[in-house]
Amino acid sequence: MQNVTQIQTGATVVGSDDQKVGEVAEVGPNYIYVRKGLIFPKDLFIPFDEIQSVDRDGYVMLNVTKDAVDTMGWDTVPDAGSTTDWNREAAATSTGVPSEDGTRLTRSEEQLRAETRREQAGEVRVGKDVVEERQAFDVPVEREEVEIRRHPVDRPATADDMAYQQDSVRVPVTAEHVEVTKEPRVVEELEIDKRRVTGTERVDDTVRKERFDVDRQGDVRGTAEPLDTTDEA
């Protein structure tokens, strides 16, 4: 058994797998009372001998994992040495404690606690599809053309000019033709990243709390501090 005197109300309780189970709501005679959950809490009464360690800051580690806690049967108060009367259906209880000069009456109330857990809210799928489209553009090309021009001439004829032979001249012409090829190129890329944004989410629930009610009957005199009446609204 660990040094349970170091355990304080509000201390964090974790399983042996270092997963949070809840927080200490009260330290009993032979157990710690832990309220587990958020909107629908579950009372846990963990015996002292199931506590593995307690550090200097009151951080409490159990002998079992968080998932195994619900199977341990800790939903009832241990019998041995238990002197505290727990009402698990009402967290607010009144206790009369004798003092040196009289009786001291305590007042309890429920308080809302909220914890967050991370879960998948959705996903973004980024993929690629292959589509086809037609492209058209103009390509400048060159080709040769033959021009024939006639010029009047007036000069004496030579022997070659008088040959009167049949003759012809061949003039080859060239032209450019367009050849189309396809070249794959990377033209764009997507950079995918995630960022965290912080917002607020409102939670609400009904809580119970006790009120002091002083009823004087007969000839009763005395002095008392004014009771808190802020909850009368």
C-alpha positions in Angstrom: 0.0 0.0 0.0 1.3 3.4 -0.9 1.5 6.5 1.3 -2.2 7.5 0.8 -1.7 10.6 3.0 -0.2 12.3 0.0 -3.4 11.9 -2.0 -5.4 15.2 -2.2 -8.8 16.0 -3.5 -8.6 16.8 -7.2 -5.5 14.6 -7.8 -5.3 12.9 -11.2 -5.9 9.1 -11.3 -4.4 7.1 -14.1 -4.2 3.4 -15.0 -1.0 1.4 -15.3 -1.0 2.3 -19.0 -0.8 6.0 -18.0 -4.3 6.7 -19.4 -6.4 9.1 -17.3 -9.2 7.4 -15.3 -10.6 10.5 -13.5 -9.9 12.7 -10.5 -10.1 12.1 -6.8 -13.4 13.5 -5.4 -12.8 12.3 -1.8 -10.4 10.2 0.2 -12.2 7.5 2.3 -10.9 5.4 5.2 -9.7 2.6 2.9 -10.4 3.8 -0.6 -10.4 6.8 -2.9 -13.6 8.0 -4.4 -13.2 8.8 -8.1 -15.9 10.4 -10.4 -15.4 9.1 -13.9 -16.8 10.5 -17.1 -18.5 13.8 -18.1 -22.2 14.1 -18.6 -22.9 10.6 -17.3 -20.4 10.1 -14.5 -19.7 6.8 -12.9 -18.7 6.4 -9.2 -15.5 4.4 -8.5 -14.4 3.4 -5.0 -10.8 2.2 -5.5 -9.2 0.3 -2.6 -5.9 1.6 -1.3 -4.2 -1.7 -2.0 -5.0 -1.3 -5.8 -2.8 1.9 -5.9 0.5 1.3 -7.4 2.2 4.6 -6.7 1.6 8.2 -5.5 4.1 10.8 -6.4 4.9 14.0 -4.5 2.3 16.0 -6.4 -0.4 13.5 -5.5 -0.5 11.9 -9.0 -2.1 8.5 -8.4 -1.3 5.4 -10.6 -3.3 2.2 -10.3 -2.3 -1.4 -10.6 -4.6 -2.0 -13.6 -5.1 -0.3 -17.0 -7.8 2.2 -17.7 -9.8 -0.3 -19.8 -9.7 -2.9 -17.0 -11.1 -0.5 -14.4 -14.7 -1.1 -15.3 -14.2 -4.9 -14.8 -12.9 -4.6 -11.2 -16.2 -4.2 -9.4 -15.3 -0.9 -7.9 -18.8 0.5 -8.1 -19.5 -0.2 -4.4 -17.8 1.0 -1.2 -15.3 -1.5 0.2 -16.6 -3.1 3.5 -13.4 -3.2 5.6 -13.0 -0.2 7.8 -15.5 1.9 5.9 -17.2 4.5 8.1 -18.4 6.9 5.4 -22.0 6.7 4.2 -21.9 7.3 0.5 -25.1 8.0 -1.4 -24.1 7.2 -5.0 -27.3 8.6 -6.4 -26.7 12.1 -5.0 -23.3 13.6 -4.9 -24.3 16.3 -2.6 -24.4 15.2 1.1 -24.7 16.8 4.4 -22.5 15.7 7.3 -22.7 16.9 10.9 -19.2 17.0 12.5 -18.9 17.5 16.2 -16.6 20.4 17.2 -15.2 21.5 20.6 -18.1 23.8 21.3 -20.9 22.3 19.2 -21.9 20.7 16.0 -20.5 21.8 12.6 -22.7 21.3 9.5 -21.1 21.1 6.1 -22.7 22.0 2.8 -21.9 20.3 -0.5 -22.7 20.9 -4.1 -22.1 19.4 -7.5 -19.8 21.1 -9.9 -19.6 20.5 -13.6 -16.3 19.2 -15.0 -15.5 19.0 -18.7 -12.8 17.0 -20.4 -11.9 16.7 -24.1 -11.1 13.6 -26.1 -9.8 13.5 -29.6 -11.7 11.5 -32.2 -12.0 11.5 -36.0 -14.5 14.1 -37.2 -14.1 13.4 -40.9 -11.5 13.1 -43.6 -10.5 14.9 -46.8 -9.7 12.7 -49.8 -7.3 14.1 -52.4 -7.0 12.0 -55.6 -6.3 12.3 -59.3 -8.4 11.6 -62.3 -7.4 11.4 -66.0 -9.3 13.5 -68.4 -8.8 14.2 -72.1 -9.0 17.5 -73.9 -8.2 18.6 -77.4 -5.5 21.2 -78.0 -5.0 23.2 -81.1 -2.5 25.9 -82.0 -0.9 27.3 -85.2 2.6 26.4 -86.2 4.5 28.6 -88.8 5.9 26.5 -91.7 7.9 27.5 -94.8 7.7 26.2 -98.4 9.3 27.3 -101.6 7.4 28.5 -104.7 8.7 29.0 -108.2 8.3 32.4 -109.9 8.7 32.7 -113.7 9.2 36.2 -115.1 9.5 37.2 -118.7 11.8 40.0 -119.8 12.0 41.5 -123.3 15.6 41.3 -124.8 17.0 42.9 -127.9 20.6 41.8 -128.7 22.4 40.0 -131.5 21.9 36.2 -131.4 24.9 34.0 -130.7 25.7 30.6 -132.1 24.2 29.0 -129.0 21.1 31.0 -129.4 20.9 29.7 -133.0 21.1 26.1 -132.0 17.3 25.7 -131.8 17.6 22.7 -129.5 14.9 21.4 -127.3 15.9 22.0 -123.6 14.3 22.2 -120.2 15.3 23.3 -116.6 14.3 21.4 -113.4 13.9 23.5 -110.3 13.3 21.5 -107.1 11.1 23.1 -104.4 10.9 22.2 -100.7 8.3 22.7 -98.0 8.1 22.1 -94.2 5.7 19.6 -92.7 4.5 19.6 -89.1 5.2 16.5 -87.0 3.2 16.2 -83.7 4.7 14.4 -80.6 3.5 14.2 -77.0 5.8 15.0 -74.1 4.7 14.3 -70.5 5.6 17.1 -68.1 4.9 17.9 -64.4 3.0 21.2 -64.4 1.5 21.4 -60.8 1.7 19.9 -57.3 -0.4 19.9 -54.2 1.0 20.5 -50.8 -1.2 18.8 -48.1 -0.9 19.7 -44.5 -3.1 20.0 -41.4 -3.4 22.8 -38.8 -5.2 23.0 -35.5 -7.7 25.6 -34.7 -9.2 26.4 -31.3 -12.8 27.1 -30.7 -15.3 26.8 -27.8 -18.2 24.4 -27.3 -20.8 25.1 -24.7 -21.9 22.3 -22.3 -24.6 22.5 -19.7 -26.3 20.2 -17.3 -28.3 20.3 -14.1 -26.4 20.3 -10.8 -27.6 20.0 -7.2 -26.4 21.8 -4.2 -27.5 22.0 -0.6 -28.8 25.1 1.2 -28.7 26.0 4.9 -32.2 26.5 6.3 -32.4 28.0 9.8 -35.8 27.6 11.5 -36.2 29.2 14.9 -39.1 28.1 16.9 -40.2 29.6 20.2 -38.1 32.1 22.2 -34.7 31.3 20.6 -32.1 34.0 20.6 -28.6 34.1 19.2 -26.3 35.7 16.7 -25.4 34.1 13.4 -23.7 35.3 10.2 -26.1 35.9 7.3 -26.5 32.7 5.2 -25.8 32.7 1.5 -29.0 33.5 -0.3 -27.6 33.9 -3.8 -29.2 30.6 -4.8 -32.7 31.7 -3.9 -33.3 33.0 -7.5 
